[in-house]
Every structure is written in structure tokens, then in C-alpha cells.
Amino acid sequence: MLDPVKILKRSWYILWSYRTLWVFGLILALAAGGASSQGSNNSNYRYEQNQGQTQQVTPQGMQEAFKDFRSEVQKLFQQGIPEADITGQALTTFLWVIGAFVLIMTLVGIVMAIARYVSETAVIRMVDEYEASGNKMTVRQGFRIGWSKTAWRLFLINLIVNLPMIALMLVLLFAGIGVYFAWDNGTANFAAFSTVATIVLAFITIFVVVVLTIVLHLLRNFFWRVSVLEDTGVRESLRRGFTFVLENWKSVGLMWLVMIGLGIVYAVASIILIIVTIPVVIVTAVIALLVVALPFLLFAGIFSTFLAGWLPWVAGALFVAPIFFPLAFSPWLLLGSWQSVYTSTVWTLTYREIKALPAIVETPKIGPAPQG
């Protein structure tokens, strides 16, 4: 039977004794930062009354409000913000600057995605090699074994695993476009009906996709390890990984429950660690400010040649933000890297242990041959 405590203890030992893995953990934490970060939005609501009378919301009123909002946006980009001495042309130019930033960040995202799958491959192989032979690889050796066709296979497997979520995003996008045209061109009653129907179907679809995604992400741990450790293609990795989980569902389910519990403990511990390390983060934030000060002024000076008001400063801050935030929050990034390496190590050891279970059988005792 699988021993989760043994795996957790061994993974903890590997995390602290095999510090070369931390380099790849930092890459994994950086690559997963955008996906794991969560923003909180606070909305303030104001209830207004006009001489004691409440205004009833009707489909026609919502349609008029929607058209008024679109008209105000168009007016904003035509007239600009006179109070801040910003013209409509400057706002339009600022949108092009934001577009350039998005394009640059897309290219950076592609590079980080490549680095992520190379690091995923490296961590799995390095842990497996350490368990098999006790040999610790260097960072250079880790990148060498990570830079392979297997990293591309991990990307494809992850793409397949995330297909339901990608399909959901596309469906919601097209549904939103449909609702937009319904409010813009259709009748008010039809627009209201289409909005309500879209919201109901969206909630049902989101629930189904979330459950399916949770299951697929559990299976992904084994799809990846079959691909990396058995050197199999994408289709074979999916088939053998699914069969592996199906045949050992009790051990996999037990480890999954353990990891859920461990995730809850980590969430609580991380809150405590974040609070404790706030003074350290303040120091790193000051250092980060000093590092990005010169690039910020340089970008702001360049943008001031074709932008007015506070827009050059916003654009400059936007372009140095990808440098500032990783440096400022590097202590918390390090915590994330440890968590990434530890989780990957746990699943690698789980795969190795479950795979070895059928071989651990009692050798039958050979008694004397029967006398006949």
C-alpha cells in the first residue's frame, strides 16, 4: 500500500538537500505567477431616491443606458480629458502604447512558457535520477535534459488538459458578443431575454467545466510523468497515464486527498509567512524602486514626446512593472518556487512508488518436494 507520509517526508528532504532544483522552481513560480495571482475588486454601490420615488429598471432603460455608455466612451476619445490637458488624440495614442505593451508581454509570455515546460521536464527527470542513482545534477545539466522534445510534449498535453477551459472562454466570449449585438441592434425584450438565458447557461457550463478541469489536472500529473520518464508520445502518454490512474485509483485518490489537505495547510501557512515577511518585502521593494528608477524616467521621457499630461508617467510605469514586481516580491516568489518544486517532487515520487508496488510481492517459500 502507498505510504503518503513517507513520500511527503522524502520530498521535503529532496527540496532542502537538492537546491539546484530551486532555480527551476523560480522559473515555474514566475511562469505560473499570472495564473495563480488573484485580484480583489471592491465595488461600492449607491442607492439613490428621487423625491421618495424608486426608479424601476426596465429592458428599455437598460438598452438606453448601454447606448449612453457607448456614446460617452466615444465622446471621451474624441474630446479627451480637458481638465488634465489631454486630447482625444493623446488617449488614442495611449491605447496604441498599451497595445505595444501587450504585444511585448505576449512575446515574454511565450518565452516564459518555453522556460516553464523545460523546467517541468528538468525537475521531473532530476528527481527521478536522484532517486535512482543518488546523483545530483547541476543547473546546466538540468537545462540540458529539460531542453528536449519532451518539453514540447508537456505543452501539448497541458493544452489538451486545458481545452475545456479554453472552449469555455471562447463560448463566453462569443456569448458576450452576441449579447452586445442584441442590446445594440435588437429589441429591448429580446436583449433582456438573451442576457438572462446566457447567464443561466454560463453558470451551468462553468460548473461542468470546473469539475472536468479538476479531474484532468489530477490526471495531468501522471500524463506528464509517463511522457518524461517513459519517453512516450502525447497520445501514448494520455492512454498509459489514464490506464495507470484507473488501475491504481485507490492509491492515486489517497494521494490526491493528502495533497488537498496539504494545500489547505500551505494556504494557511503562506498567509502567516506573508505577514511575517512583510518587512523583508518592504526592503526588496525599495531595492526594486531603485533598480527601475532610471528605466522608468527613460520610458517616461520617450513617451512624453507624443503623450501629454500624466499619460507618459502611466506608460513608463507600465513598462517597468514586469521588472519591479518580481524584484519587489522576490521573497514571496521564493516561497512559490519551493511549493512548485515540492509539489512536483511529491507527484514524481508517487508515480515511482505506485509503479513499484506490483513488484513488491512476497516470495513464496519453497518447501520440500512432496513424497510420492
Secondary structure as a PSIPRED ss2 file (coil, helix, strand):
# PSIPRED VFORMAT (PSIPRED V4.0)

   1 M C   1.000  0.000  0.000
   2 L C   1.000  0.000  0.000
   3 D C   1.000  0.000  0.000
   4 P H   0.000  1.000  0.000
   5 V H   0.000  1.000  0.000
   6 K H   0.000  1.000  0.000
   7 I H   0.000  1.000  0.000
   8 L H   0.000  1.000  0.000
   9 K H   0.000  1.000  0.000
  10 R H   0.000  1.000  0.000
  11 S H   0.000  1.000  0.000
  12 W H   0.000  1.000  0.000
  13 Y H   0.000  1.000  0.000
  14 I H   0.000  1.000  0.000
  15 L H   0.000  1.000  0.000
  16 W H   0.000  1.000  0.000
  17 S H   0.000  1.000  0.000
  18 Y C   1.000  0.000  0.000
  19 R C   1.000  0.000  0.000
  20 T C   1.000  0.000  0.000
  21 L H   0.000  1.000  0.000
  22 W H   0.000  1.000  0.000
  23 V H   0.000  1.000  0.000
  24 F H   0.000  1.000  0.000
  25 G H   0.000  1.000  0.000
  26 L H   0.000  1.000  0.000
  27 I H   0.000  1.000  0.000
  28 L H   0.000  1.000  0.000
  29 A H   0.000  1.000  0.000
  30 L H   0.000  1.000  0.000
  31 A H   0.000  1.000  0.000
  32 A H   0.000  1.000  0.000
  33 G H   0.000  1.000  0.000
  34 G H   0.000  1.000  0.000
  35 A H   0.000  1.000  0.000
  36 S H   0.000  1.000  0.000
  37 S C   1.000  0.000  0.000
  38 Q C   1.000  0.000  0.000
  39 G C   1.000  0.000  0.000
  40 S C   1.000  0.000  0.000
  41 N C   1.000  0.000  0.000
  42 N C   1.000  0.000  0.000
  43 S C   1.000  0.000  0.000
  44 N C   1.000  0.000  0.000
  45 Y C   1.000  0.000  0.000
  46 R C   1.000  0.000  0.000
  47 Y C   1.000  0.000  0.000
  48 E C   1.000  0.000  0.000
  49 Q C   1.000  0.000  0.000
  50 N E   0.000  0.000  1.000
  51 Q C   1.000  0.000  0.000
  52 G C   1.000  0.000  0.000
  53 Q E   0.000  0.000  1.000
  54 T C   1.000  0.000  0.000
  55 Q C   1.000  0.000  0.000
  56 Q C   1.000  0.000  0.000
  57 V C   1.000  0.000  0.000
  58 T C   1.000  0.000  0.000
  59 P H   0.000  1.000  0.000
  60 Q H   0.000  1.000  0.000
  61 G H   0.000  1.000  0.000
  62 M H   0.000  1.000  0.000
  63 Q H   0.000  1.000  0.000
  64 E H   0.000  1.000  0.000
  65 A H   0.000  1.000  0.000
  66 F H   0.000  1.000  0.000
  67 K H   0.000  1.000  0.000
  68 D H   0.000  1.000  0.000
  69 F H   0.000  1.000  0.000
  70 R H   0.000  1.000  0.000
  71 S H   0.000  1.000  0.000
  72 E H   0.000  1.000  0.000
  73 V H   0.000  1.000  0.000
  74 Q H   0.000  1.000  0.000
  75 K H   0.000  1.000  0.000
  76 L H   0.000  1.000  0.000
  77 F H   0.000  1.000  0.000
  78 Q H   0.000  1.000  0.000
  79 Q H   0.000  1.000  0.000
  80 G C   1.000  0.000  0.000
  81 I E   0.000  0.000  1.000
  82 P H   0.000  1.000  0.000
  83 E H   0.000  1.000  0.000
  84 A H   0.000  1.000  0.000
  85 D C   1.000  0.000  0.000
  86 I E   0.000  0.000  1.000
  87 T C   1.000  0.000  0.000
  88 G H   0.000  1.000  0.000
  89 Q H   0.000  1.000  0.000
  90 A H   0.000  1.000  0.000
  91 L H   0.000  1.000  0.000
  92 T H   0.000  1.000  0.000
  93 T H   0.000  1.000  0.000
  94 F H   0.000  1.000  0.000
  95 L H   0.000  1.000  0.000
  96 W H   0.000  1.000  0.000
  97 V H   0.000  1.000  0.000
  98 I H   0.000  1.000  0.000
  99 G H   0.000  1.000  0.000
 100 A H   0.000  1.000  0.000
 101 F H   0.000  1.000  0.000
 102 V H   0.000  1.000  0.000
 103 L H   0.000  1.000  0.000
 104 I H   0.000  1.000  0.000
 105 M H   0.000  1.000  0.000
 106 T H   0.000  1.000  0.000
 107 L H   0.000  1.000  0.000
 108 V H   0.000  1.000  0.000
 109 G H   0.000  1.000  0.000
 110 I H   0.000  1.000  0.000
 111 V H   0.000  1.000  0.000
 112 M H   0.000  1.000  0.000
 113 A H   0.000  1.000  0.000
 114 I H   0.000  1.000  0.000
 115 A H   0.000  1.000  0.000
 116 R H   0.000  1.000  0.000
 117 Y H   0.000  1.000  0.000
 118 V H   0.000  1.000  0.000
 119 S H   0.000  1.000  0.000
 120 E H   0.000  1.000  0.000
 121 T H   0.000  1.000  0.000
 122 A H   0.000  1.000  0.000
 123 V H   0.000  1.000  0.000
 124 I H   0.000  1.000  0.000
 125 R H   0.000  1.000  0.000
 126 M H   0.000  1.000  0.000
 127 V H   0.000  1.000  0.000
 128 D H   0.000  1.000  0.000
 129 E H   0.000  1.000  0.000
 130 Y H   0.000  1.000  0.000
 131 E H   0.000  1.000  0.000
 132 A H   0.000  1.000  0.000
 133 S H   0.000  1.000  0.000
 134 G C   1.000  0.000  0.000
 135 N C   1.000  0.000  0.000
 136 K C   1.000  0.000  0.000
 137 M C   1.000  0.000  0.000
 138 T C   1.000  0.000  0.000
 139 V H   0.000  1.000  0.000
 140 R H   0.000  1.000  0.000
 141 Q H   0.000  1.000  0.000
 142 G H   0.000  1.000  0.000
 143 F H   0.000  1.000  0.000
 144 R H   0.000  1.000  0.000
 145 I H   0.000  1.000  0.000
 146 G H   0.000  1.000  0.000
 147 W C   1.000  0.000  0.000
 148 S C   1.000  0.000  0.000
 149 K H   0.000  1.000  0.000
 150 T H   0.000  1.000  0.000
 151 A H   0.000  1.000  0.000
 152 W H   0.000  1.000  0.000
 153 R H   0.000  1.000  0.000
 154 L H   0.000  1.000  0.000
 155 F H   0.000  1.000  0.000
 156 L H   0.000  1.000  0.000
 157 I H   0.000  1.000  0.000
 158 N H   0.000  1.000  0.000
 159 L H   0.000  1.000  0.000
 160 I H   0.000  1.000  0.000
 161 V H   0.000  1.000  0.000
 162 N C   1.000  0.000  0.000
 163 L H   0.000  1.000  0.000
 164 P H   0.000  1.000  0.000
 165 M H   0.000  1.000  0.000
 166 I H   0.000  1.000  0.000
 167 A H   0.000  1.000  0.000
 168 L H   0.000  1.000  0.000
 169 M H   0.000  1.000  0.000
 170 L H   0.000  1.000  0.000
 171 V H   0.000  1.000  0.000
 172 L H   0.000  1.000  0.000
 173 L H   0.000  1.000  0.000
 174 F H   0.000  1.000  0.000
 175 A H   0.000  1.000  0.000
 176 G H   0.000  1.000  0.000
 177 I H   0.000  1.000  0.000
 178 G H   0.000  1.000  0.000
 179 V H   0.000  1.000  0.000
 180 Y H   0.000  1.000  0.000
 181 F H   0.000  1.000  0.000
 182 A H   0.000  1.000  0.000
 183 W H   0.000  1.000  0.000
 184 D H   0.000  1.000  0.000
 185 N H   0.000  1.000  0.000
 186 G C   1.000  0.000  0.000
 187 T C   1.000  0.000  0.000
 188 A H   0.000  1.000  0.000
 189 N H   0.000  1.000  0.000
 190 F H   0.000  1.000  0.000
 191 A H   0.000  1.000  0.000
 192 A H   0.000  1.000  0.000
 193 F H   0.000  1.000  0.000
 194 S H   0.000  1.000  0.000
 195 T H   0.000  1.000  0.000
 196 V H   0.000  1.000  0.000
 197 A H   0.000  1.000  0.000
 198 T H   0.000  1.000  0.000
 199 I H   0.000  1.000  0.000
 200 V H   0.000  1.000  0.000
 201 L H   0.000  1.000  0.000
 202 A H   0.000  1.000  0.000
 203 F H   0.000  1.000  0.000
 204 I H   0.000  1.000  0.000
 205 T H   0.000  1.000  0.000
 206 I H   0.000  1.000  0.000
 207 F H   0.000  1.000  0.000
 208 V H   0.000  1.000  0.000
 209 V H   0.000  1.000  0.000
 210 V H   0.000  1.000  0.000
 211 V H   0.000  1.000  0.000
 212 L H   0.000  1.000  0.000
 213 T H   0.000  1.000  0.000
 214 I H   0.000  1.000  0.000
 215 V H   0.000  1.000  0.000
 216 L H   0.000  1.000  0.000
 217 H H   0.000  1.000  0.000
 218 L H   0.000  1.000  0.000
 219 L H   0.000  1.000  0.000
 220 R H   0.000  1.000  0.000
 221 N H   0.000  1.000  0.000
 222 F H   0.000  1.000  0.000
 223 F H   0.000  1.000  0.000
 224 W H   0.000  1.000  0.000
 225 R H   0.000  1.000  0.000
 226 V H   0.000  1.000  0.000
 227 S H   0.000  1.000  0.000
 228 V H   0.000  1.000  0.000
 229 L H   0.000  1.000  0.000
 230 E H   0.000  1.000  0.000
 231 D C   1.000  0.000  0.000
 232 T C   1.000  0.000  0.000
 233 G C   1.000  0.000  0.000
 234 V H   0.000  1.000  0.000
 235 R H   0.000  1.000  0.000
 236 E H   0.000  1.000  0.000
 237 S H   0.000  1.000  0.000
 238 L H   0.000  1.000  0.000
 239 R H   0.000  1.000  0.000
 240 R H   0.000  1.000  0.000
 241 G H   0.000  1.000  0.000
 242 F H   0.000  1.000  0.000
 243 T H   0.000  1.000  0.000
 244 F H   0.000  1.000  0.000
 245 V H   0.000  1.000  0.000
 246 L H   0.000  1.000  0.000
 247 E H   0.000  1.000  0.000
 248 N C   1.000  0.000  0.000
 249 W H   0.000  1.000  0.000
 250 K H   0.000  1.000  0.000
 251 S H   0.000  1.000  0.000
 252 V H   0.000  1.000  0.000
 253 G H   0.000  1.000  0.000
 254 L H   0.000  1.000  0.000
 255 M H   0.000  1.000  0.000
 256 W H   0.000  1.000  0.000
 257 L H   0.000  1.000  0.000
 258 V H   0.000  1.000  0.000
 259 M H   0.000  1.000  0.000
 260 I H   0.000  1.000  0.000
 261 G H   0.000  1.000  0.000
 262 L H   0.000  1.000  0.000
 263 G H   0.000  1.000  0.000
 264 I H   0.000  1.000  0.000
 265 V H   0.000  1.000  0.000
 266 Y H   0.000  1.000  0.000
 267 A H   0.000  1.000  0.000
 268 V H   0.000  1.000  0.000
 269 A H   0.000  1.000  0.000
 270 S H   0.000  1.000  0.000
 271 I H   0.000  1.000  0.000
 272 I H   0.000  1.000  0.000
 273 L H   0.000  1.000  0.000
 274 I H   0.000  1.000  0.000
 275 I H   0.000  1.000  0.000
 276 V H   0.000  1.000  0.000
 277 T C   1.000  0.000  0.000
 278 I H   0.000  1.000  0.000
 279 P H   0.000  1.000  0.000
 280 V H   0.000  1.000  0.000
 281 V H   0.000  1.000  0.000
 282 I H   0.000  1.000  0.000
 283 V H   0.000  1.000  0.000
 284 T H   0.000  1.000  0.000
 285 A H   0.000  1.000  0.000
 286 V H   0.000  1.000  0.000
 287 I H   0.000  1.000  0.000
 288 A H   0.000  1.000  0.000
 289 L H   0.000  1.000  0.000
 290 L H   0.000  1.000  0.000
 291 V H   0.000  1.000  0.000
 292 V H   0.000  1.000  0.000
 293 A H   0.000  1.000  0.000
 294 L H   0.000  1.000  0.000
 295 P H   0.000  1.000  0.000
 296 F H   0.000  1.000  0.000
 297 L H   0.000  1.000  0.000
 298 L H   0.000  1.000  0.000
 299 F H   0.000  1.000  0.000
 300 A H   0.000  1.000  0.000
 301 G H   0.000  1.000  0.000
 302 I H   0.000  1.000  0.000
 303 F H   0.000  1.000  0.000
 304 S C   1.000  0.000  0.000
 305 T C   1.000  0.000  0.000
 306 F C   1.000  0.000  0.000
 307 L C   1.000  0.000  0.000
 308 A C   1.000  0.000  0.000
 309 G C   1.000  0.000  0.000
 310 W C   1.000  0.000  0.000
 311 L H   0.000  1.000  0.000
 312 P H   0.000  1.000  0.000
 313 W H   0.000  1.000  0.000
 314 V H   0.000  1.000  0.000
 315 A H   0.000  1.000  0.000
 316 G H   0.000  1.000  0.000
 317 A H   0.000  1.000  0.000
 318 L H   0.000  1.000  0.000
 319 F H   0.000  1.000  0.000
 320 V H   0.000  1.000  0.000
 321 A H   0.000  1.000  0.000
 322 P H   0.000  1.000  0.000
 323 I H   0.000  1.000  0.000
 324 F H   0.000  1.000  0.000
 325 F H   0.000  1.000  0.000
 326 P H   0.000  1.000  0.000
 327 L H   0.000  1.000  0.000
 328 A H   0.000  1.000  0.000
 329 F C   1.000  0.000  0.000
 330 S H   0.000  1.000  0.000
 331 P H   0.000  1.000  0.000
 332 W H   0.000  1.000  0.000
 333 L H   0.000  1.000  0.000
 334 L H   0.000  1.000  0.000
 335 L H   0.000  1.000  0.000
 336 G H   0.000  1.000  0.000
 337 S H   0.000  1.000  0.000
 338 W H   0.000  1.000  0.000
 339 Q H   0.000  1.000  0.000
 340 S H   0.000  1.000  0.000
 341 V H   0.000  1.000  0.000
 342 Y H   0.000  1.000  0.000
 343 T H   0.000  1.000  0.000
 344 S H   0.000  1.000  0.000
 345 T H   0.000  1.000  0.000
 346 V H   0.000  1.000  0.000
 347 W H   0.000  1.000  0.000
 348 T H   0.000  1.000  0.000
 349 L H   0.000  1.000  0.000
 350 T H   0.000  1.000  0.000
 351 Y H   0.000  1.000  0.000
 352 R H   0.000  1.000  0.000
 353 E H   0.000  1.000  0.000
 354 I H   0.000  1.000  0.000
 355 K H   0.000  1.000  0.000
 356 A H   0.000  1.000  0.000
 357 L H   0.000  1.000  0.000
 358 P H   0.000  1.000  0.000
 359 A H   0.000  1.000  0.000
 360 I C   1.000  0.000  0.000
 361 V C   1.000  0.000  0.000
 362 E C   1.000  0.000  0.000
 363 T C   1.000  0.000  0.000
 364 P C   1.000  0.000  0.000
 365 K C   1.000  0.000  0.000
 366 I C   1.000  0.000  0.000
 367 G C   1.000  0.000  0.000
 368 P C   1.000  0.000  0.000
 369 A C   1.000  0.000  0.000
 370 P C   1.000  0.000  0.000
 371 Q C   1.000  0.000  0.000
 372 G C   1.000  0.000  0.000
